[in-house]
Amino acid sequence: MPHRASSPAAAPDSAITTPATSEDGDEPRRSRGTGLNRVQLIGRLVRDVELRYTAQGTPVANMRVATNDRDQAEFHDCVVWRATAEFASTYLRRGRLVYVEGRLHGESWTDRDSNTRYSVRVVTERLLALDRAQGSDAPGDAEGGEE
């Protein structure tokens, strides 16, 4: 049986205090604790970066990165926001080697045929160009914000 402390001061460091019952009054609530959602990729851009602007004028770019896992390639959809999106659009082209750091974000939607679809993409927080564009003095890195 898990330890349930009567007061936070009496709880040991590893204890998680939860209310005795859930909101519906049936089962006790259980905390799964904190998690870690970090992604680091090194790969090549599959196509040129696609830049657009939100209705509020915030730059957002989509890119697809291919990584090699032994015998086959894996493809990762990435979204980049604000100044990092503009950097990516200006300096990065298909074939460039990049480092992407961020977090995973899943989305679900219903398609035209009423099927529920699900996708996961990387919300990019840090983006580095690891090689130089041919004939360019382009800077090599950018850090940006989230959604």
N, C-alpha and C positions, 0 to 999 in steps of 0.2 A: 504494500500500500504506500503510495507516495506521501511524503512528509508535507503537511499543510500547517504553516505557521499561523499562530494566533495574532501576531503583530509583526510588521516588517522588521522591527528592531530585534526580535527574537529569532528571526529566520537566519539559518546559516547561509553562507555566500552562494551555495549551489541551489538553494530552495527557490521555487517560484511560487509566489502567493497568487491564488485565484479565488474568486467567489465560490461559495459552496455549491451553487446551482447555476445553470445557464439561464438565459433570459426567458426561455419557455418553461423553466422550472423543473425540467426532467433530469437530464444528465449533468454531472459536474463539468465545468469548462476545463479544458486542458490546453495549456500553452505549449506550442511546439518550439518555443525559444526563438532566438534570432537566427538568421540565415546569412548566407553569403552569395551574392549574385555578381560575379566578376567574369569578364571574358577578355582574353588576350589572344590576338591572332596575328600571324605574319603570313601574308599571301599577296597575290597579284590581283589587280583590278581586272574584272572580266570585261567591262565596258566603261566608257566615259561616265563621269559623275553627272547626275541629272539634278540641276539646281532649280528650285521654285521658291515662291514666297507665300506665306500664309496670308489670310485676309488682313491680319494686323501688320503685315510687312516683315515678318521674321523670316530670314533665310533658312531653308531646310533643303538638304541634299540627300539623295538616295544613291547608294553604290553597292556593288556586288563584288565580294572578295572570294577568290578561290584559294584554298589551302590544299596541300597534298598530304594524304595519309597513306603512306606506303604505296599501294598500287593504284589508288583511285583518288580523284579530287573531290573535295567537299566544297559546297558553295554557301556563302553566308550573306544574307541581305543586311545592310547596315544603313542607319539613318544618322545624319550629322546635322547639327543645329548651329545657327548664328554665325559667328566669324569663322568657325571651323568649316562650316558648309561653304562659305565663300572662298576660303583657302583651297579646299578640295576642288571646287569647280574651276578655279583659276589655274592651279598648278598640277593637278593629277589627271592623267589620261590612262586609257586602257593599257594594260601591261605593266604599269608601275608597281614596284614592290612597296608594300605599305605595312605598317604596324598599326593595329586597331585595338584600342582598349575601351571597355565600356561595360554595359550590363544587358542581360537578355530581357526582352519585353514581348509577351505573347498577346495576340489579338485573335478574336473569333468574329465571324460575320456569316450572314446567310447569303448564298449566291442566288443567281436568277432562277435556278432550278430548285430552290428551297433546301439546299444542302448546307449544313453547317460546316464552315471551313475554318481552319486554324493555321496561323503562321507565327513564327518566332523570328525576331530580328534583333540585331545588336544596336542599342542606343549608344552611339559613339561619344565618349567623353575626351578621348585623346587620340590623335591621329598623327603619325609620322611617315614621311616619305623616306624610304630606306635606300633609294637609289636616285641618281640624278636624271632628270629628263634630258634627252639628247639635245645638245646645243642650248641649254638653259642654265640660268643662274638662280633657279627657283629655290626658295627657302625649303627647309626639310621637315618642319614640324608645326603643329598647331594644337592647341588645347581649346576645348569649347564647352559650352553648357549643355544642359539636358533639355528635354521637351518642355 
